[in-house]
């Protein structure tokens, strides 16, 4: 979220779509909708596919050499976190009695910490000394698919993120010269 700005731009039209002369928002529930396959125009060739489950954006993520695993792009989470079962599979974990995690569903009873690992998603990778890990079963049950983790604000604060909800695409850019 560099510069704390949100910019909305019009998506490229589908190849079979006539050029529109006026911009606007379709707010009517009776608006004629045409189904399309995911479309990535040439200017979006570097975008990565995501899965949309309700309001959740899930991105395939490799943890060390395991995956792909589905992680939620979650700017509401202060940091990246992962499911305890995956954490035990890819790293040594230790109980962390000093960390308290509270969310909409209440307080997490047991929080663990992983040892060093690498997260790879889209065309980025991030090495981490440790990540909080806990049981994400209730979140997976809510979303109705296996959620292996959350990519949180401390990660996205370093990236410029572009989202195409229509086609389920996302792009991240990193500027190493920008103050983070």
N, C-alpha and C positions, 0 to 999 in steps of 0.2 A: 504494500500500500504506500509506495513512494509518494511523497508530497501530499499524502492524505486526500487524493482527488479521485473522483469517479467520473468517467467520461463515457457517454453513450453515443454509439455510432450505428449507422444503418448497416445491416448485413448485406453481403453481395446477394444478388438475386439468383434464383435457381436457373440453370441453363434453359429450361423449358418455360420460364416465366416471362411474360411480357413486361417491358420496362414500365414502371409507374411514373406518372407525371406529378403526383402529389404525395407528400409524406403524411403519415397518420398512424393512429393506433386503432386496431380493431377491438372494440370493447363489447360488441354485441355477442351474445351467446349464439345467435343465429348466423354469425358470419360464416360464409362458405369456406371450409378448410379443405385443402388438398394435401394428402399424405405424400411424403417424399422420403427417400432413403437419405442417410447422412450424406452431406455434400461438403467437400472441402475444396473451395476454389484455390487457384494457384497462389493467391496472396496469403492463404492460410495453410500452406503446405507444411509448415513447421509446427502446427497445432497438434496436440495429442488428444485422442478420444477419451471421453469420460462416460460414465454411466449415471443416469439421473434416476434416483429413487425418491419420488416426492420432491422435497426441497434439498435433499442430500446429493452432492456431487461426489462420486466415487472414482478414484483414479487408481489404475493398476500400479502397484509399488513393489519393488524387490527389496527385501531386507536381507543384507549380506548376499547370499546366493539363493535365497528361498523366495519363491513366488512365481507368478505375480499374486499379490495379496491386494484386497480392496481396502484402501484408506479413504476416509472422508476428508474432503477439503473443508476445513473447519476454522474459519477466521475467528469464531467465538471461543475457541479453545486457546488458552494462553500459550501452550506449547504442544509439540507433537507427543503423542502417547500411543501405546500399542496394547493389543490383547495379550494377556498373560500367557495363554497357550502358545502363541507364536513367539513371544519373548523367550520362553523356556526352550523352544526349538532352535533358536538362532543365537542365543547368548546365555551366559550365566546370569541368574537373577538373584537379587538380595532384597530382603524385606526392608522397606524404608518407613520406619515409624515416625519420622519427622515431617513427612509430606502429607498434607490433607488436601483431598480433591473433593469438591462439592459441586454438584450440577443440579439440573432440573429434577433429576430422579433421586436426589438426596446425596448423602455422604458415602464415599467409597470406603469400605471397611478395611481392606488391606491393599496398600500400594507397594509395589516392588520397583526396583531400579535394575536396568540392564547394564551390562558392561559395554564397551565400545562396539559400535555397529555402523553400517552404512545403509542409508535409505536411498533408493534410486527410483525416480518417477519422471515421467515426461523425458526431457533430455538433461536432467539434472541429477546430481547425487550430493548427499550431505553426510559427512562423517560426524558421528555423535559419540561423546564419551559415555553418556547414559541417557536413557529415556524412561519416563514413568510407565509402568505396566500394571494393568489390573484386568479383571474379568469383564469383557465387553459383551457377554452373552445376552443381557437384556437389551442392549442397543441393537445387536444383530437380530434378535427376535422382533423388535419394533420395526426395523427396516425390512425385515423378511429376507435377508441375505447375510452371508458371513462378513462381518466387518472386522478387519484385522488391525485397524488403528485409525488415528486422527492425525492429519498434518495441520499444525496449529500456527498461531499468529507470529511467534518468534521466527518461524521459517518464512512466512509470507510477507513479513515486514521488510524482508531483504529483496523481494521480487516484485516486478511489475506483472500483474496478472490480467489477461484478456480472456473473457468467457463468451462463447457462442452457445447459448442455451438451446437455440433452435436445432443445431446439428450435434450437440453434445461434444463440443471441442473446447480445449483450453490451451493457452500459451503462457509461458512464463519467460521473462527476461531478467537477467541479473546484470547490474552495472557495478563492477568492482570499485569504480572511482567515486561512487556515491557514498556519502556518509550513512552508515546503517546504525 
